[in-house]
Amino acid sequence: MSAEGAPTDSAVDGRGLAVAVVAASWHQQVMDGLVAGALRRLAQAGVPEPTVIRVPGSFELPVVVGAVAPAHDAVVALGVVIRGGTPHFDYVCSAATTGLAAVAREHGVPVGFGLLTCDDEEQALTRAGLAGSVEDKGAEAAEAAVRTALVLRSLDPPG
């Protein structure tokens, strides 16, 4: 499992951070799990009311994440792409990944990367943070976004 080697840091304090969650709509069961995990982790970090925006699919994540990034300290991008029998999977995964990285660099705003790229639905369900899932990638993406926002804040002290 990819969770092996995950950091075991203490709880994160994200109070005062403005965070947005941008989530795709395809594969509703998986996406509902990812969103719930992200919101749960943000609440644990003291971010009780993040902005939540749903987009049609994972390909649309970068443009909307880019639109909300300037008004937020961090953005959590959530989506799932499941391999099919055509190259569509490769194009969507590549475009979404490259696009989200570009948004983070362009705006200097952390983007928690919660885009599942799976060979089948079982792999997605295993990572969705649902009852019986082994991993909670929505929560992991939210925590990464908050922790990175705090790192950036520490590099630019007030005054």
C-alpha positions in Angstrom: 0.0 0.0 0.0 1.1 3.5 -0.7 0.5 4.6 2.9 3.7 2.9 3.9 6.2 5.5 5.0 3.6 8.2 5.7 4.6 10.9 8.2 3.4 10.5 11.7 3.6 14.1 12.8 1.4 15.4 15.6 -1.9 17.2 15.0 -1.8 20.2 12.8 -3.3 23.6 13.8 -4.8 25.3 10.8 -7.0 27.8 12.7 -7.3 31.1 10.8 -6.5 29.6 7.4 -8.8 30.1 4.5 -9.1 26.7 2.7 -11.1 25.7 -0.3 -12.0 22.1 -1.4 -12.5 21.7 -5.1 -13.9 18.2 -6.0 -14.8 16.4 -9.2 -18.2 14.8 -9.5 -17.5 11.6 -11.4 -17.6 8.4 -9.4 -19.9 9.8 -6.7 -19.3 7.2 -4.0 -15.5 7.6 -4.2 -15.8 11.4 -4.4 -18.2 11.6 -1.4 -15.7 9.6 0.6 -12.8 11.9 -0.5 -14.7 15.1 0.3 -15.9 13.7 3.7 -12.3 12.8 4.6 -11.0 16.2 3.6 -13.7 18.0 5.6 -13.2 15.8 8.6 -9.4 16.5 8.6 -9.9 20.2 8.1 -12.3 20.4 11.0 -9.8 18.5 13.2 -7.2 21.1 12.1 -9.4 24.0 13.2 -10.7 24.9 9.7 -14.4 24.4 10.3 -16.0 26.0 7.2 -13.9 25.6 4.1 -15.3 26.7 0.8 -16.5 23.6 -1.1 -16.9 23.7 -4.9 -17.9 20.7 -7.1 -16.7 20.6 -10.7 -17.8 18.2 -13.5 -14.6 16.1 -13.6 -10.9 15.9 -12.8 -9.9 17.6 -16.0 -11.8 20.8 -14.7 -9.9 20.9 -11.4 -7.0 23.1 -12.4 -9.0 26.0 -13.8 -11.3 26.2 -10.8 -8.5 25.7 -8.3 -6.7 28.5 -10.1 -9.7 30.7 -9.8 -10.1 30.2 -6.0 -6.4 30.1 -5.1 -5.8 33.8 -4.8 -8.5 34.1 -2.1 -7.3 31.2 0.0 -4.3 30.1 2.0 -4.6 26.5 0.6 -6.7 24.5 -1.8 -7.5 20.8 -1.7 -8.1 19.3 -5.1 -10.0 16.0 -5.2 -10.8 13.8 -8.1 -10.6 10.2 -9.4 -9.8 8.9 -12.8 -10.2 5.2 -13.4 -8.4 3.6 -16.3 -10.5 2.5 -19.2 -9.7 0.9 -22.6 -8.6 4.2 -24.3 -5.7 6.7 -23.8 -8.3 9.1 -22.3 -7.0 8.1 -18.8 -3.5 9.2 -19.6 -4.6 12.5 -21.0 -6.9 13.5 -18.1 -4.4 12.4 -15.5 -1.5 14.3 -17.1 -3.5 17.4 -17.7 -5.0 17.5 -14.2 -1.6 16.8 -12.5 0.3 19.3 -14.6 -2.4 21.9 -14.3 -2.6 21.6 -10.5 1.2 21.9 -10.1 1.1 25.0 -12.3 -1.6 26.6 -10.2 0.4 26.1 -7.0 3.5 27.6 -8.6 1.8 30.5 -10.2 -0.2 31.6 -7.2 2.2 30.4 -4.4 -0.8 28.6 -2.8 -0.5 25.0 -1.7 -2.7 22.6 -3.6 -3.4 19.4 -1.7 -3.2 16.7 -4.4 -6.1 14.3 -3.9 -6.4 13.1 -7.4 -6.7 9.3 -7.4 -5.4 7.7 -10.6 -6.5 4.1 -10.4 -6.6 1.0 -12.6 -10.0 0.0 -11.4 -12.9 1.0 -9.1 -11.7 -1.3 -6.3 -8.4 0.6 -6.0 -10.4 3.9 -5.8 -12.7 2.6 -3.1 -9.7 1.3 -1.1 -8.3 4.9 -1.0 -11.5 6.9 -0.7 -11.8 7.0 3.1 -15.0 5.0 3.2 -16.0 2.4 5.8 -13.7 -0.5 4.9 -11.2 1.6 3.0 -7.5 1.1 3.8 -6.6 4.8 3.1 -8.2 8.2 3.3 -6.6 10.2 0.5 -9.1 13.1 1.0 -7.9 13.6 4.5 -4.2 13.2 3.5 -4.6 15.9 0.8 -6.3 18.3 3.2 -3.6 17.8 5.8 -0.8 18.3 3.2 -2.4 21.5 2.0 -2.7 22.9 5.6 0.8 21.8 6.6 2.3 23.4 3.5 0.3 26.7 4.1 1.8 26.8 7.6 5.3 26.2 6.2 4.8 29.1 3.8 3.4 31.3 6.6 6.5 30.5 8.7 8.8 31.6 5.9 7.2 35.0 5.7 6.9 36.2 9.2 4.7 39.3 9.9 6.3 42.7 10.1 
